[in-house]
Amino acid sequence: MKLIFVSAEDRAEDWRHHLTEQLPDLEFLVWPDDADGLDFASVDYALAWKPPVGVLKQFPNLKAILSLGAGVDGLLIDPELPTDIPLCRLVDRSLTQGMTEYVLYHVIHYHRHMAEYAAQQKAGQWKALPQEDPRRRRVGLLGLGELAGDAADKLRALEFDLASWSRLPKDMAGVTSFHGPDGLDAFLARTQILVCLLPLTEATRGIINAGTLAKLPAGAFLINCARGGHVVDDDLLAALDAGHIAGATLDVFNEEPLPAGHPYWTHPKVILTPHTASLTLSHTAAEYVAGNIRRIEAGEAPLNVVDLGAGY
């Protein structure tokens, strides 16, 4: 059984070590290092992220393409991606846990006025700020998939007033569900802290724009740890400068790495991190990938197959 690892990120040896621990009979190959003399028809699986255009179509007998990330937009950008075999998202405990930690940290940061307290410390001010009851703090989740669902579960344990917006209606205890184009305005109007965990599709690209930001209550906050393409940067900067949006935490950007001199670097209302809200840990993710391969080899359907029509 052969697997080809196709990724610009140089983590192949970590994956080789942990996957072959799980699957001792697996022949682990790396693109393009192992391409010379390789019988492309003999490769069974591709483990990939942002492959060069057309690479994966060269392997005619793939049983599945396995994403190295929770999202699959880095694979769907290949116009020649094979569409007649399963494309599987990565669902991993450590990836989910890391994202939940990030969301909770920044929701609490805004909820408890931590930026204001930091400014007061610099100014030598001793002043207590009002403390809001979390049951009156309205947090809204754009998307309620695997990652957002876990974050919602933990936020619910802290008694925040939760709502979600998604393409289709969701049913999660303690979370008010809004869905579809008709539900977006009402969702935004009640949301004081907006957390974006949507998949990036043509339908969601640019969803955080001048129009949607204006529909949030004055003084709302944004946390985007999904994809940079969800945000129209100029619109967000204008909303921050106007004071309508009180602060933004951004982990993902339209261009990565974020270019030197971009206004986000020095904006006083922006917290940024370098696409590190949650990182894939190969030692835990390999267990999931190996499990999906075992399912396919046993003739079972793989888990978390992407709906190519929906884009996630």
Residue frames as qw, qx, qy, qz and C-alpha x, y, z in Angstrom:
[[0.000, 0.890, 0.457, 0.000, 0.00, 0.00, 0.00],
 [0.477, 0.105, 0.040, 0.872, 1.45, 3.36, -1.08],
 [0.069, -0.908, -0.367, 0.190, 0.71, 6.92, 0.02],
 [0.483, 0.388, 0.072, 0.782, 2.09, 10.12, -1.53],
 [0.286, -0.722, -0.332, 0.535, 2.58, 13.16, 0.70],
 [0.358, 0.511, 0.311, 0.717, 2.08, 16.41, -1.24],
 [0.282, -0.908, -0.288, 0.113, 2.53, 19.60, 0.75],
 [0.357, 0.760, -0.193, 0.508, 4.62, 22.76, 0.61],
 [0.487, -0.748, 0.322, -0.315, 5.03, 22.52, 4.38],
 [0.500, 0.426, -0.740, 0.145, 8.12, 20.51, 5.29],
 [0.570, -0.372, 0.543, -0.492, 6.61, 18.14, 7.84],
 [0.797, 0.222, -0.473, -0.303, 6.90, 14.97, 5.80],
 [0.406, 0.259, -0.824, 0.298, 9.22, 13.16, 8.19],
 [0.338, -0.098, 0.597, -0.721, 6.89, 13.69, 11.15],
 [0.787, 0.172, 0.010, -0.592, 4.01, 12.27, 9.14],
 [0.659, 0.331, -0.671, -0.076, 6.14, 9.39, 7.86],
 [0.104, 0.243, -0.834, 0.484, 7.11, 8.44, 11.42],
 [0.429, 0.036, 0.568, -0.702, 3.61, 8.56, 12.88],
 [0.773, 0.267, -0.135, -0.560, 1.71, 7.08, 9.94],
 [0.631, 0.308, -0.710, -0.040, 4.04, 4.13, 9.51],
 [0.111, -0.168, 0.807, -0.556, 3.72, 3.48, 13.25],
 [0.629, 0.183, 0.357, -0.666, -0.01, 3.17, 12.66],
 [0.875, 0.429, 0.051, -0.217, 0.30, 1.33, 9.34],
 [0.539, -0.541, 0.565, 0.313, 3.57, -0.67, 9.31],
 [0.644, 0.230, 0.637, 0.357, 2.98, -1.94, 5.76],
 [0.307, 0.920, 0.203, -0.135, 2.53, 1.57, 4.35],
 [0.624, 0.110, 0.198, 0.748, 5.08, 2.82, 1.83],
 [0.061, -0.893, -0.239, 0.377, 5.29, 6.56, 2.51],
 [0.573, 0.309, 0.311, 0.692, 6.37, 8.63, -0.49],
 [0.112, -0.733, -0.165, 0.650, 7.02, 12.37, -0.73],
 [0.514, 0.705, 0.344, 0.347, 6.31, 14.59, -3.73],
 [0.767, 0.558, -0.238, -0.210, 8.44, 15.49, -5.66],
 [0.260, -0.659, 0.705, -0.001, 11.38, 13.75, -3.95],
 [0.525, -0.082, 0.847, 0.001, 10.20, 10.23, -4.78],
 [0.651, 0.581, 0.119, -0.473, 8.72, 10.97, -8.21],
 [0.305, 0.604, -0.669, -0.307, 11.65, 9.77, -10.32],
 [0.256, 0.177, -0.945, -0.099, 11.00, 6.21, -11.46],
 [0.363, 0.115, 0.705, -0.598, 7.75, 5.98, -9.51],
 [0.081, -0.314, -0.847, -0.422, 4.91, 3.99, -11.00],
 [0.260, -0.107, 0.167, -0.945, 2.18, 6.60, -10.45],
 [0.684, -0.166, -0.459, -0.542, -0.52, 3.98, -11.03],
 [0.616, -0.105, -0.741, 0.247, 0.68, 2.06, -7.97],
 [0.039, 0.117, -0.458, 0.881, -0.12, 4.85, -5.48],
 [0.223, -0.491, -0.842, -0.032, -3.25, 4.26, -3.39],
 [0.249, -0.854, -0.417, 0.185, -3.64, 7.44, -1.34],
 [0.348, 0.508, -0.064, 0.786, -2.64, 11.11, -1.40],
 [0.422, -0.708, -0.396, 0.405, -2.17, 13.07, 1.81],
 [0.416, 0.375, 0.247, 0.791, -2.09, 16.65, 0.63],
 [0.084, -0.841, -0.327, 0.422, -2.43, 20.37, 1.19],
 [0.219, 0.878, -0.146, -0.400, -2.14, 23.04, -1.55],
 [0.746, -0.017, 0.536, 0.395, -0.69, 20.65, -4.13],
 [0.017, -0.368, 0.442, 0.818, 0.73, 22.12, -7.34],
 [0.678, 0.390, 0.060, -0.621, -1.96, 22.28, -10.01],
 [0.776, 0.401, -0.385, -0.299, -2.41, 18.97, -11.79],
 [0.029, 0.466, -0.865, 0.185, -0.18, 16.86, -9.56],
 [0.523, -0.045, 0.738, -0.424, -2.88, 14.70, -8.00],
 [0.795, 0.422, 0.049, -0.433, -4.52, 13.87, -11.33],
 [0.389, 0.581, -0.705, -0.117, -1.29, 12.07, -12.32],
 [0.157, -0.171, 0.935, -0.269, -2.15, 9.25, -9.90],
 [0.495, -0.053, -0.513, -0.699, -4.90, 7.35, -11.74],
 [0.627, -0.235, -0.738, -0.084, -5.67, 4.71, -9.09],
 [0.040, -0.231, 0.538, -0.810, -6.05, 6.78, -5.95],
 [0.298, -0.452, -0.841, 0.003, -8.67, 5.43, -3.56],
 [0.248, -0.895, -0.363, 0.082, -8.99, 8.74, -1.69],
 [0.330, 0.539, -0.188, 0.751, -7.41, 12.16, -1.23],
 [0.570, -0.612, -0.469, 0.285, -6.86, 12.93, 2.46],
 [0.082, 0.885, -0.027, 0.458, -6.61, 16.57, 3.52],
 [0.555, 0.057, -0.495, 0.666, -3.83, 17.69, 5.84],
 [0.056, -0.076, 0.300, -0.949, -6.16, 20.34, 7.28],
 [0.268, 0.409, 0.735, -0.470, -9.67, 20.75, 8.62],
 [0.466, 0.680, 0.050, -0.564, -10.56, 22.85, 5.59],
 [0.726, 0.163, 0.578, 0.336, -10.23, 21.73, 1.99],
 [0.343, 0.915, 0.059, -0.202, -10.02, 25.08, 0.15],
 [0.174, -0.716, 0.597, 0.318, -6.28, 24.47, -0.27],
 [0.440, 0.010, 0.861, 0.253, -7.17, 21.38, -2.33],
 [0.437, 0.678, 0.585, -0.082, -10.21, 22.70, -4.17],
 [0.100, 0.839, -0.187, -0.501, -8.15, 25.53, -5.70],
 [0.243, -0.265, 0.812, 0.460, -6.66, 22.89, -8.03],
 [0.625, 0.343, -0.067, -0.698, -8.94, 23.00, -11.09],
 [0.617, 0.299, -0.687, -0.242, -7.68, 19.55, -12.12],
 [0.332, -0.281, 0.779, -0.451, -8.37, 17.88, -8.78],
 [0.264, -0.113, -0.919, -0.271, -9.85, 14.39, -9.33],
 [0.475, -0.141, 0.213, -0.842, -13.55, 14.45, -8.45],
 [0.796, -0.016, -0.470, -0.382, -14.40, 10.77, -8.90],
 [0.635, -0.074, -0.680, 0.359, -12.82, 9.64, -5.61],
 [0.463, -0.808, -0.357, 0.072, -13.50, 10.67, -1.98],
 [0.270, 0.538, -0.286, 0.746, -11.90, 13.85, -0.70],
 [0.637, -0.553, -0.524, 0.119, -11.76, 13.61, 3.10],
 [0.130, -0.850, 0.185, -0.475, -11.42, 16.41, 5.65],
 [0.467, 0.141, -0.707, 0.512, -9.12, 16.04, 8.62],
 [0.581, -0.667, -0.088, -0.458, -11.00, 15.77, 11.90],
 [0.635, 0.139, -0.593, 0.475, -8.62, 15.49, 14.83],
 [0.537, -0.707, -0.428, 0.169, -9.02, 15.88, 18.57],
 [0.507, -0.388, -0.058, 0.767, -5.95, 18.10, 19.00],
 [0.146, 0.265, 0.382, 0.873, -6.95, 20.33, 16.07],
 [0.344, -0.686, -0.515, -0.382, -10.42, 20.79, 17.55],
 [0.594, -0.627, -0.331, 0.380, -9.07, 21.37, 21.05],
 [0.441, -0.126, 0.073, 0.886, -6.58, 23.97, 19.84],
 [0.033, -0.440, -0.408, -0.799, -9.27, 25.93, 18.02],
 [0.485, -0.715, -0.486, -0.131, -11.58, 25.83, 21.03],
 [0.581, -0.450, -0.207, 0.646, -8.77, 27.16, 23.24],
 [0.270, 0.095, 0.222, 0.932, -8.17, 30.03, 20.82],
 [0.228, -0.578, -0.490, -0.611, -11.85, 30.96, 20.58],
 [0.567, -0.689, -0.438, 0.111, -12.41, 30.84, 24.34],
 [0.541, -0.268, -0.111, 0.789, -9.28, 32.87, 25.05],
 [0.127, 0.137, 0.234, 0.954, -10.32, 35.71, 22.76],
 [0.363, -0.634, -0.537, -0.421, -14.02, 35.68, 23.63],
 [0.593, -0.643, -0.368, 0.315, -13.06, 36.04, 27.29],
 [0.442, -0.059, 0.038, 0.894, -10.47, 38.70, 26.36],
 [0.090, -0.374, -0.313, -0.869, -13.22, 40.89, 24.94],
 [0.532, -0.607, -0.548, -0.220, -15.87, 39.90, 27.46],
 [0.638, -0.606, -0.283, 0.382, -13.64, 40.85, 30.42],
 [0.100, 0.993, -0.020, 0.057, -12.23, 44.12, 28.91],
 [0.824, -0.313, 0.124, 0.455, -8.64, 42.86, 28.92],
 [0.511, 0.479, 0.161, 0.695, -7.48, 45.34, 26.26],
 [0.183, -0.866, -0.074, -0.460, -8.79, 48.24, 28.35],
 [0.745, -0.656, 0.063, 0.102, -7.07, 46.90, 31.47],
 [0.786, 0.046, 0.136, 0.602, -3.78, 46.58, 29.56],
 [0.247, 0.679, 0.125, 0.680, -4.10, 50.21, 28.44],
 [0.467, -0.842, -0.043, -0.267, -4.89, 51.30, 32.01],
 [0.849, -0.380, 0.044, 0.363, -1.80, 49.50, 33.28],
 [0.601, 0.312, 0.123, 0.726, 0.39, 51.40, 30.82],
 [0.028, -0.722, -0.107, -0.683, -1.23, 54.65, 31.91],
 [0.219, 0.089, -0.679, 0.695, -0.88, 53.82, 35.62],
 [0.511, -0.272, -0.055, -0.814, -4.66, 53.85, 36.13],
 [0.003, -0.091, -0.947, 0.307, -6.45, 51.85, 38.83],
 [0.502, 0.123, 0.026, -0.856, -10.06, 51.61, 37.67],
 [0.385, 0.150, 0.907, -0.083, -12.57, 48.77, 37.77],
 [0.319, 0.085, -0.492, -0.805, -14.63, 48.33, 34.63],
 [0.760, -0.017, 0.210, -0.615, -18.18, 46.91, 34.58],
 [0.147, -0.180, 0.967, 0.104, -18.34, 43.13, 34.56],
 [0.624, 0.090, -0.311, -0.711, -20.96, 41.68, 32.22],
 [0.734, -0.055, 0.611, -0.292, -23.00, 38.60, 33.07],
 [0.099, -0.215, 0.836, 0.495, -22.04, 35.98, 30.42],
 [0.279, 0.470, 0.836, -0.051, -25.72, 35.11, 30.16],
 [0.255, 0.875, 0.245, -0.332, -26.16, 38.61, 28.72],
 [0.094, -0.619, 0.553, 0.550, -23.11, 38.48, 26.44],
 [0.822, 0.448, 0.243, -0.255, -24.31, 37.46, 23.00],
 [0.261, -0.468, 0.728, 0.428, -21.73, 35.42, 21.10],
 [0.786, 0.486, 0.099, -0.370, -22.48, 34.47, 17.51],
 [0.523, -0.291, 0.722, 0.348, -20.77, 31.66, 15.61],
 [0.587, 0.568, -0.290, -0.498, -20.59, 31.89, 11.84],
 [0.598, 0.276, -0.748, -0.083, -20.64, 28.18, 11.06],
 [0.671, -0.415, 0.448, -0.420, -21.43, 25.30, 13.39],
 [0.816, 0.296, -0.492, -0.066, -19.35, 22.43, 12.07],
 [0.844, -0.143, -0.426, 0.292, -16.87, 20.22, 13.91],
 [0.431, 0.140, -0.326, 0.830, -14.67, 23.06, 15.19],
 [0.243, -0.376, 0.031, -0.894, -17.37, 25.61, 15.95],
 [0.753, -0.396, -0.407, -0.332, -19.55, 22.97, 17.56],
 [0.723, -0.197, -0.476, 0.460, -16.87, 22.11, 20.10],
 [0.186, 0.181, -0.211, 0.942, -16.21, 25.80, 20.82],
 [0.476, -0.421, -0.216, -0.741, -19.94, 26.33, 21.28],
 [0.784, -0.348, -0.514, 0.001, -20.10, 23.43, 23.73],
 [0.565, -0.136, -0.404, 0.706, -17.37, 24.95, 25.89],
 [0.044, -0.250, 0.017, -0.967, -18.80, 28.48, 25.67],
 [0.613, -0.447, -0.417, -0.501, -22.18, 27.09, 26.67],
 [0.710, -0.311, -0.535, 0.336, -20.57, 25.64, 29.81],
 [0.303, -0.085, -0.252, 0.915, -19.55, 29.21, 30.69],
 [0.107, 0.672, 0.653, -0.331, -23.19, 30.27, 30.16],
 [0.009, -0.272, 0.285, 0.919, -22.70, 32.66, 27.25],
 [0.592, 0.541, 0.363, -0.474, -25.80, 33.53, 25.19],
 [0.312, -0.257, 0.746, 0.530, -25.03, 31.62, 21.99],
 [0.700, 0.574, 0.213, -0.368, -26.36, 31.69, 18.45],
 [0.474, -0.191, 0.677, 0.530, -25.10, 30.27, 15.19],
 [0.577, 0.633, -0.039, -0.515, -25.60, 31.01, 11.51],
 [0.412, -0.202, 0.822, 0.336, -25.10, 28.36, 8.84],
 [0.234, 0.101, -0.638, -0.726, -26.25, 27.40, 5.37],
 [0.560, -0.313, -0.694, -0.325, -28.72, 24.87, 6.76],
 [0.564, -0.658, 0.101, -0.489, -30.52, 24.85, 10.14],
 [0.400, 0.257, -0.802, 0.362, -28.68, 23.30, 13.08],
 [0.715, -0.564, -0.221, -0.349, -30.01, 21.73, 16.25],
 [0.536, 0.156, -0.602, 0.571, -27.64, 22.13, 19.18],
 [0.478, -0.720, -0.491, 0.109, -28.87, 22.52, 22.75],
 [0.420, -0.700, -0.114, 0.566, -28.23, 25.99, 24.12],
 [0.232, -0.234, 0.409, 0.851, -27.48, 27.52, 20.69],
 [0.484, 0.651, 0.330, -0.483, -30.12, 29.53, 18.81],
 [0.531, 0.065, 0.655, 0.534, -29.95, 28.56, 15.14],
 [0.390, 0.740, 0.003, -0.548, -30.20, 31.01, 12.26],
 [0.592, -0.027, 0.687, 0.420, -29.69, 29.84, 8.70],
 [0.453, 0.556, 0.567, 0.405, -29.68, 30.83, 5.08],
 [0.225, 0.334, 0.128, 0.906, -29.69, 34.33, 3.57],
 [0.370, -0.675, -0.346, -0.536, -32.96, 35.20, 5.32],
 [0.731, -0.606, -0.287, 0.126, -31.51, 34.48, 8.76],
 [0.646, 0.167, -0.180, 0.723, -28.24, 36.39, 8.51],
 [0.021, -0.610, 0.027, -0.792, -29.45, 39.90, 9.38],
 [0.687, -0.629, -0.092, -0.351, -31.23, 38.80, 12.56],
 [0.896, -0.174, -0.187, 0.363, -28.19, 36.77, 13.60],
 [0.475, 0.333, -0.132, 0.804, -25.87, 39.73, 13.14],
 [0.243, -0.686, -0.070, -0.683, -28.19, 42.15, 14.94],
 [0.772, -0.603, -0.044, -0.196, -28.03, 40.09, 18.15],
 [0.904, 0.004, -0.155, 0.399, -24.29, 39.32, 18.08],
 [0.241, -0.955, 0.165, 0.044, -21.84, 41.26, 20.24],
 [0.303, -0.578, 0.711, 0.262, -18.85, 38.96, 19.66],
 [0.835, 0.455, -0.078, -0.299, -18.76, 37.41, 16.18],
 [0.488, -0.435, 0.731, 0.197, -16.65, 34.27, 15.72],
 [0.697, 0.517, -0.280, -0.411, -16.06, 33.13, 12.13],
 [0.437, -0.308, 0.841, 0.077, -15.44, 29.41, 11.66],
 [0.768, 0.502, 0.142, -0.372, -17.09, 28.99, 8.27],
 [0.713, 0.056, 0.518, 0.469, -15.60, 26.93, 5.46],
 [0.063, 0.575, -0.252, -0.776, -14.35, 29.15, 2.64],
 [0.484, 0.403, 0.736, 0.249, -16.56, 28.70, -0.43],
 [0.140, 0.316, 0.372, 0.862, -17.71, 30.98, -3.19],
 [0.344, -0.718, -0.510, -0.326, -20.85, 31.59, -1.13],
 [0.583, -0.737, -0.226, 0.257, -18.91, 32.65, 1.99],
 [0.579, 0.092, 0.050, 0.809, -16.00, 34.54, 0.44],
 [0.066, 0.286, 0.034, 0.955, -16.13, 38.16, 1.59],
 [0.394, -0.616, -0.662, -0.163, -19.05, 37.51, 3.94],
 [0.416, -0.684, -0.277, 0.531, -17.53, 39.89, 6.52],
 [0.349, 0.385, 0.312, 0.796, -17.88, 43.14, 4.62],
 [0.049, -0.138, 0.145, -0.979, -19.17, 46.69, 5.04],
 [0.572, -0.299, -0.363, -0.672, -22.78, 45.53, 4.87],
 [0.763, -0.319, -0.561, 0.030, -22.55, 42.71, 7.39],
 [0.439, -0.036, -0.458, 0.772, -20.30, 44.64, 9.77],
 [0.186, -0.256, 0.008, -0.949, -22.79, 47.51, 9.82],
 [0.687, -0.354, -0.416, -0.479, -25.52, 45.12, 10.94],
 [0.612, -0.185, -0.625, 0.448, -23.60, 44.15, 14.08],
 [0.338, -0.895, -0.283, 0.070, -24.36, 46.22, 17.19],
 [0.199, 0.855, -0.291, 0.381, -22.10, 49.23, 17.71],
 [0.341, -0.676, 0.588, -0.285, -19.07, 48.16, 19.74],
 [0.990, 0.017, 0.089, -0.111, -19.11, 44.55, 18.54],
 [0.292, -0.632, 0.684, 0.217, -15.97, 42.44, 18.25],
 [0.848, 0.410, -0.247, -0.228, -14.77, 40.07, 15.51],
 [0.511, -0.467, 0.713, 0.111, -12.73, 36.88, 15.87],
 [0.797, 0.493, -0.200, -0.285, -11.77, 35.31, 12.53],
 [0.372, -0.481, 0.789, 0.084, -9.97, 31.99, 12.73],
 [0.821, 0.368, 0.419, -0.122, -11.45, 30.44, 9.57],
 [0.658, 0.256, 0.353, 0.614, -9.93, 31.88, 6.36],
 [0.180, -0.380, 0.024, 0.907, -8.71, 35.33, 5.42],
 [0.016, -0.187, -0.644, -0.742, -10.93, 35.26, 2.35],
 [0.165, -0.656, -0.733, 0.067, -13.99, 35.68, 4.55],
 [0.212, -0.767, -0.225, 0.563, -13.00, 39.28, 5.32],
 [0.424, 0.765, 0.160, 0.458, -12.94, 42.33, 3.05],
 [0.602, -0.196, -0.292, 0.717, -9.94, 44.00, 4.66],
 [0.092, 0.269, 0.061, 0.957, -10.67, 47.60, 3.68],
 [0.497, -0.557, -0.386, -0.542, -14.22, 47.28, 5.02],
 [0.737, -0.470, -0.417, 0.251, -13.04, 45.91, 8.36],
 [0.470, -0.036, -0.165, 0.866, -10.40, 48.62, 8.73],
 [0.131, -0.420, -0.203, -0.875, -13.00, 51.29, 7.99],
 [0.641, -0.574, -0.416, -0.293, -15.38, 49.83, 10.59],
 [0.705, -0.328, -0.343, 0.528, -12.58, 49.72, 13.18],
 [0.300, 0.120, -0.032, 0.946, -11.52, 53.29, 12.44],
 [0.313, -0.490, -0.295, -0.758, -15.11, 54.50, 12.66],
 [0.206, -0.245, 0.673, -0.666, -15.50, 52.81, 16.06],
 [0.796, -0.056, -0.150, -0.583, -18.44, 50.65, 15.01],
 [0.924, -0.032, -0.361, 0.123, -16.26, 47.55, 15.50],
 [0.439, -0.865, 0.219, -0.109, -14.42, 47.82, 18.81],
 [0.299, -0.607, 0.728, 0.115, -11.78, 45.20, 18.14],
 [0.887, 0.337, -0.208, -0.239, -10.76, 42.31, 15.91],
 [0.553, -0.455, 0.688, 0.118, -8.72, 39.17, 16.48],
 [0.743, 0.571, -0.212, -0.277, -7.40, 37.85, 13.17],
 [0.682, -0.370, 0.609, 0.167, -5.50, 34.60, 12.69],
 [0.605, 0.273, 0.642, 0.384, -5.97, 34.29, 8.92],
 [0.044, 0.678, -0.110, -0.726, -5.45, 36.72, 6.08],
 [0.722, 0.647, 0.091, -0.228, -6.12, 37.22, 2.39],
 [0.619, 0.623, -0.432, 0.202, -2.37, 37.13, 1.79],
 [0.771, -0.596, 0.225, -0.001, -0.12, 34.97, 3.97],
 [0.401, -0.397, -0.469, 0.679, 2.36, 35.74, 5.36],
 [0.040, 0.933, 0.332, -0.131, 0.77, 39.11, 6.04],
 [0.582, 0.556, -0.001, 0.593, 2.82, 41.65, 4.04],
 [0.427, -0.300, -0.263, 0.812, 5.10, 44.07, 5.87],
 [0.018, 0.027, -0.092, -0.995, 3.44, 47.43, 6.19],
 [0.302, -0.479, -0.719, -0.402, -0.12, 46.07, 6.17],
 [0.289, -0.560, 0.120, -0.767, -2.33, 48.22, 8.47],
 [0.847, -0.404, -0.295, -0.179, -3.24, 45.20, 10.60],
 [0.701, 0.108, -0.460, 0.535, 0.30, 44.99, 11.95],
 [0.241, 0.064, -0.366, 0.897, 0.06, 48.26, 13.86],
 [0.379, -0.523, -0.345, -0.681, -3.67, 48.88, 14.21],
 [0.125, -0.315, 0.644, -0.686, -4.43, 49.52, 17.89],
 [0.725, -0.041, 0.283, -0.626, -7.69, 47.56, 17.75],
 [0.862, 0.288, -0.368, -0.195, -6.30, 44.46, 16.02],
 [0.586, -0.473, 0.657, -0.018, -4.81, 41.36, 17.63],
 [0.771, 0.468, -0.341, -0.264, -3.15, 39.13, 15.06],
 [0.664, -0.376, 0.643, 0.068, -1.58, 35.70, 15.11],
 [0.197, 0.525, -0.651, -0.512, 0.24, 34.00, 12.18],
 [0.788, 0.091, -0.429, -0.432, -2.37, 31.35, 11.21],
 [0.303, 0.217, -0.862, 0.343, -1.67, 29.46, 14.40],
 [0.619, -0.321, 0.135, -0.704, -5.11, 29.34, 16.06],
 [0.861, -0.190, 0.445, -0.159, -4.83, 25.58, 15.86],
 [0.243, 0.606, -0.708, -0.270, -2.04, 23.54, 14.30],
 [0.942, 0.062, -0.249, -0.215, -2.29, 19.98, 13.07],
 [0.391, -0.601, 0.690, -0.102, -0.30, 17.69, 15.37],
 [0.579, 0.338, -0.668, -0.324, 0.87, 14.78, 13.25],
 [0.073, 0.151, -0.948, 0.269, 1.08, 12.32, 16.14],
 [0.406, 0.284, 0.671, -0.551, -2.66, 12.59, 16.82],
 [0.573, 0.512, -0.117, -0.629, -3.85, 13.35, 13.29],
 [0.263, 0.356, -0.861, -0.253, -2.05, 10.27, 11.98],
 [0.250, 0.114, 0.908, -0.318, -4.37, 8.10, 14.08],
 [0.529, 0.535, 0.327, -0.572, -7.38, 9.57, 12.29],
 [0.442, 0.590, -0.487, -0.468, -5.81, 9.34, 8.83],
 [0.059, 0.239, -0.968, -0.039, -4.76, 5.74, 9.44],
 [0.387, 0.262, 0.766, -0.441, -8.25, 4.93, 10.66],
 [0.571, 0.589, 0.037, -0.571, -9.80, 6.29, 7.49],
 [0.337, 0.493, -0.742, -0.305, -7.38, 4.28, 5.35],
 [0.150, -0.047, 0.970, -0.184, -8.26, 1.13, 7.30],
 [0.533, 0.427, 0.477, -0.553, -11.94, 1.79, 6.65],
 [0.551, 0.607, -0.301, -0.488, -11.37, 2.10, 2.91],
 [0.186, 0.395, -0.894, -0.106, -9.17, -1.00, 2.81],
 [0.253, 0.113, 0.905, -0.323, -11.94, -2.91, 4.62],
 [0.001, 0.377, 0.765, 0.523, -14.46, -1.82, 2.00],
 [0.131, -0.729, -0.574, 0.349, -16.18, 0.69, 4.27],
 [0.216, 0.865, 0.204, 0.405, -17.04, 4.30, 3.42],
 [0.465, 0.104, -0.335, 0.813, -14.46, 6.81, 4.69],
 [0.220, -0.737, -0.500, 0.398, -15.38, 9.43, 7.27],
 [0.081, -0.785, -0.050, 0.612, -15.89, 13.14, 6.63],
 [0.485, 0.268, 0.579, 0.598, -16.11, 13.03, 2.85],
 [0.023, 0.366, -0.012, -0.930, -16.39, 16.51, 1.31],
 [0.467, 0.683, 0.553, -0.094, -19.53, 17.48, -0.56],
 [0.441, -0.011, 0.350, 0.826, -17.86, 18.94, -3.65],
 [0.038, 0.685, 0.524, 0.504, -21.02, 20.78, -4.61],
 [0.389, -0.892, -0.231, -0.003, -21.14, 22.61, -1.28],
 [0.375, 0.741, -0.348, 0.435, -17.36, 23.00, -1.08],
 [0.169, -0.517, 0.672, -0.502, -16.93, 21.45, 2.38]]
